[in-house]
Amino acid sequence: MSASQTSEVPTLLVKIFGKDRPGITAGLFDTLASFSVDVVDIEQVVTRGRLVLCALVTQPTAGLEGDLRATVHSWADSMKMQAEIISGRGDNRPRGLGRSLVTVLGHPLTAESTAAVAARIAKVGGNIDRIFRLAKYPVTAVEFAVSGVETEPLRTSLVADAAALGVDIAVVAAGLHRRAQRLVVMDVDSTLIQDEVIELFAAHAGCEEQVAEVTAAAMRGELDFEQSLHARVALLAGLDASVVHKVRGEVRLTPGARTLIRTLKRLGYQVGVVSGGFTQVTDDLKERLGLDFAHANTLEIVDGKLTGRVIGDVVDRAGKARLLRRFAAEAGVPLSQTVAIGDGANDLDMLNAAGLGVAFNAKPVVREAAHTAVNVPFLDTVLYLLGITREEVEAADAHDEG
């Protein structure tokens, strides 16, 4: 039966609720089958072992509605469930134009912040059609399906106040692209890894504190990145090239980094890194983690010593955005299907060029300008922004281990 044919057809909303156990759904529809009704819609939710099952069905032939009601109630009683049956006409009302998915991350997710998010959605004219939990650890992640308002004004309303609400919020347009092949490109220092690589080199040169001060100012956007890079690298002049191997061993991956990359690769995503750091480290990370793309600056080494210079064009703020576009072209992925993740001011052009830019534990100037921000120290929480659940991640891990 077509949508136009069902729009005014008498229908019954059959609601069943109680303790969940196997066979409830099959039992309800087996009961309904004897009345030759058509199924218009089904919705089922289980929360802490309690089931709510809703079935919207066409009204049975004349004179049988009373029998259907009595039979359903009798079956529900036999299953120690409760039943409610409501008469009406047609299907659910059409959802409003503008479909978005709002992902909310809380650590914890409080009732107060949830109320505030829901109120802001309503204030801009959005309607919450469905809510689904994506994960319960290491953060609580829930997804709101929202209609009735375009994605951009919804994002503007929600993301700007996310920090004040004590949550992280991402807003993306709903549609088939959510599960399409994508390209994910990450910054390296303080994003993929916990360290600033140049500071690891500086520690071996005895100038870590001096370099760290310049790095911090550059990441806040207070200094020109290229000038600051040359100034910091100059302090490394004379270091023995053997320090490269030592620094590689000192690099610490961000919690959740391996899970993020492993899961994305299983799903067919392509993954790359762009860095204002050095190929001496990023090439090693690319091999260890199975990355598809990697690009960074290269420290010049002559006669087994660092010269204090870099080779070729510097990967700066504009360069990272250019590399994102180049990787996307090579991967055959539209720019709108790219995700960029970074923490510093030199990541901003890349974050804004991507279809979804994620500020990861970022400086204030970056959080304010990015599409969304994640402020928990687990890189794999980015998976939830892509609609991937913790259960899916764990199931894939268990399958591979088996």
Order of alpha helices (4+ residues) and beta strands (2+ residues): alpha-beta-alpha-beta-beta-alpha-beta-beta-alpha-beta-beta-alpha-alpha-beta-beta-alpha-alpha-alpha-alpha-alpha-beta-alpha-beta-beta-alpha-beta-alpha-beta-alpha-beta-alpha-alpha
